[in-house]
Each structure stands twice: as structure tokens, then as C-alpha cells.
């Protein structure tokens, strides 16, 4: 199965502008999350990742999510992909409200309301984690994110903040 990103961004500024929220935060809990498509016999399972919000770098969050958000991460290989070292990781997360995604898809208000409790990354590698003071970025389709890999994490946070103030248009 070939997975393709729905959204494409040409720069860090575009990604920050395209996110509902860009947060500096810490993963405080990872638990098994929702599952979709079980009737087909091949469900897609998600991890439910609670991110404590330390700082809002761009965009906005509703009051109910100002302190923490639930980030759903697809587990393409199943639950063993959740590693014990993942909890307590600090990072910058480019988030899309799943209610926004549901509205964009034309789903009814009750579905949008139900999805409003959850977030996703705008693209699969739209997180920069702090690996002992060094930025760590997963491989993906966005070279501008991968260029941050290996830099000082605090410099990456400042770079994201600066990018978030640039009008990408």
C-alpha cells in the first residue's frame, strides 16, 4: 500500500501557517487509541498521544486544549510501534484539528463535534523532537523539515517561531 500525504507544504512558513496550531510541548502519555476499518479485517489502529502544551508557537487552540491535546498517530505496523522511550519526549508539533479535517471533508456537525477532541500532525513527519538537545526529524517528503535534523533543538524552536511570523503568501 502506498501512502501519500494529503497536504503538501513548500516551506516551514507555509507549514506553520497551514497548521491549526504549532505547539512546543511534551509527550506525557501514550496509550492505545481508536481503531477504524475493523469490519474489513484490516483495521488501522492509532496511538493516543497526550501532549502537554508548554507554548503555543503559531495558530490557536480552543480553551479546552490550551493545556494539553490528544494527538492521534497511525500505527501502520500495530501497537508494538509505541516505544517505551517515546513518553516524556519534548518536541514541536504542527497540528491539525480532526474537527477541521472533518469539516473540510464535508462530514456532518455531529462527526465534527466528536472529532474535536483529537488532533493529527499536518503531515506524517510534522514533529521535531528534542533528542538530548538536538533536533530529531523523521524522514518524509519535506526537505525543509529534514534540514532541521541535527541542529540544536532550542535554535529549531526559534526558527519555527520566526517562520510562523512570515506571511507565506
C-alpha positions as CSV (number, residue, x, y, z in Angstrom):
1,X,0.0,0.0,0.0
2,X,1.4,3.4,-1.0
3,X,0.7,6.2,1.5
4,X,0.6,9.7,0.1
5,X,0.4,13.0,2.0
6,X,-2.9,14.8,1.5
7,X,-1.3,18.2,2.2
8,X,2.0,19.5,0.7
9,X,4.0,22.5,2.0
10,X,6.8,24.3,0.3
11,X,8.4,25.8,3.4
12,X,8.4,25.9,7.1
13,X,6.4,29.2,7.0
14,X,3.7,27.5,4.8
15,X,3.5,24.5,7.2
16,X,3.2,26.8,10.3
17,X,0.6,28.9,8.5
18,X,-1.3,25.8,7.4
19,X,-1.4,24.2,10.8
20,X,-4.3,24.9,13.2
21,X,-1.7,25.1,16.0
22,X,2.1,24.7,16.3
23,X,3.0,23.8,19.9
24,X,6.1,23.3,21.9
25,X,5.2,20.5,24.3
26,X,6.0,17.3,26.0
27,X,4.5,13.9,25.4
28,X,3.2,12.8,28.8
29,X,1.2,9.7,27.9
30,X,0.9,7.2,25.1
31,X,-1.9,4.7,25.1
32,X,-3.7,2.6,22.5
33,X,-6.2,4.7,20.7
34,X,-9.1,4.4,18.3
35,X,-9.3,1.9,15.5
36,X,-11.0,2.3,12.1
37,X,-12.0,-0.2,9.4
38,X,-12.3,-3.3,11.6
39,X,-15.1,-4.6,9.5
40,X,-12.7,-5.1,6.6
41,X,-10.5,-7.3,8.8
42,X,-7.6,-4.9,8.4
43,X,-8.2,-2.1,10.9
44,X,-6.0,1.0,11.1
45,X,-5.1,1.4,14.7
46,X,-4.0,4.7,16.3
47,X,-1.9,5.6,19.3
48,X,-3.4,8.3,21.6
49,X,-0.6,10.6,22.5
50,X,-1.3,13.2,25.1
51,X,0.9,16.3,24.6
52,X,1.2,18.8,27.4
53,X,1.3,22.3,25.8
54,X,4.2,24.3,27.1
55,X,4.0,27.1,24.5
56,X,1.8,28.0,21.5
57,X,4.2,29.0,18.7
58,X,1.6,29.6,16.0
59,X,-2.1,29.3,15.3
60,X,-4.6,28.8,18.1
61,X,-6.2,26.3,20.4
62,X,-9.6,26.2,22.0
63,X,-9.6,26.9,25.7
64,X,-10.3,23.1,26.4
65,X,-7.0,22.3,24.7
66,X,-4.8,25.1,26.0
67,X,-3.0,22.8,28.5
68,X,-2.9,19.6,26.5
69,X,-4.0,18.0,23.3
70,X,-4.7,14.4,22.2
71,X,-2.6,13.6,19.1
72,X,-3.7,10.6,17.2
73,X,-0.8,8.8,15.4
74,X,-1.4,6.0,13.0
75,X,0.2,2.7,13.8
76,X,0.7,1.2,10.4
77,X,2.5,-1.8,12.0
78,X,0.3,-2.2,15.0
79,X,0.7,-1.4,18.7
80,X,4.4,-2.5,19.0
81,X,5.4,0.7,17.3
82,X,4.8,2.5,20.6
83,X,8.2,2.5,22.2
84,X,8.7,3.0,25.9
85,X,11.1,5.9,25.3
86,X,8.5,7.9,23.5
87,X,6.7,9.1,26.6
88,X,8.2,12.3,28.1
89,X,9.7,13.3,24.7
90,X,9.7,17.1,24.2
91,X,9.0,18.5,20.7
92,X,7.5,20.9,18.3
93,X,4.3,19.6,16.8
94,X,2.5,21.0,13.7
95,X,-1.2,20.1,14.5
96,X,-4.4,19.9,12.6
97,X,-7.7,19.6,14.5
98,X,-9.5,16.5,13.4
99,X,-12.7,18.6,13.6
100,X,-11.2,20.8,10.9
101,X,-10.4,17.8,8.8
102,X,-14.0,16.5,9.2
103,X,-15.4,19.9,8.2
104,X,-13.1,20.1,5.1
105,X,-14.4,16.6,4.2
106,X,-18.0,17.8,4.4
107,X,-18.9,15.5,7.3
108,X,-21.9,16.3,9.5
109,X,-21.7,18.5,12.5
110,X,-22.1,15.6,14.9
111,X,-19.0,14.0,13.4
112,X,-17.1,17.3,13.6
113,X,-18.1,17.6,17.3
114,X,-16.9,14.1,18.0
115,X,-13.6,14.7,16.3
116,X,-13.0,18.0,18.0
117,X,-11.3,16.1,20.9
118,X,-8.4,14.9,18.6
119,X,-5.5,16.3,16.6
120,X,-3.2,14.9,13.9
121,X,0.1,16.1,12.5
122,X,-0.4,18.1,9.3
123,X,1.9,15.6,7.6
124,X,3.4,12.4,9.0
125,X,6.8,13.9,9.8
126,X,5.5,17.2,11.2
127,X,7.1,16.9,14.5
128,X,10.6,17.9,15.6
129,X,11.7,16.0,18.8
130,X,14.3,17.1,21.3
131,X,16.9,14.3,21.4
132,X,19.1,15.4,24.3
133,X,19.3,19.0,23.0
134,X,19.5,18.0,19.3
135,X,16.6,18.2,16.9
136,X,15.4,14.8,15.5
137,X,13.0,14.7,12.5
138,X,11.6,11.6,10.8
139,X,12.2,11.1,7.1
140,X,9.4,12.4,4.9
141,X,8.5,14.4,1.9
142,X,9.5,17.8,3.3
143,X,13.2,18.6,2.9
144,X,12.8,21.9,4.9
145,X,11.9,19.8,7.9
146,X,14.6,17.3,7.4
147,X,17.1,20.2,7.2
148,X,16.4,20.9,10.9
149,X,17.5,17.4,11.9
150,X,20.7,17.5,14.0
151,X,20.5,21.2,14.8
152,X,20.3,22.5,18.4
153,X,16.7,22.0,19.5
154,X,16.4,25.4,21.0
155,X,17.6,27.0,17.8
156,X,14.9,25.0,15.9
157,X,12.2,26.3,18.3
158,X,13.4,29.9,17.5
159,X,13.5,29.1,13.7
160,X,9.9,27.8,13.9
161,X,8.7,30.9,15.8
162,X,10.4,33.1,13.2
163,X,8.8,31.1,10.3
164,X,5.4,31.4,11.9
165,X,5.6,35.2,11.7
166,X,6.4,35.1,7.9
167,X,3.5,35.5,5.5
168,X,3.9,32.5,3.2
169,X,1.7,34.2,0.5
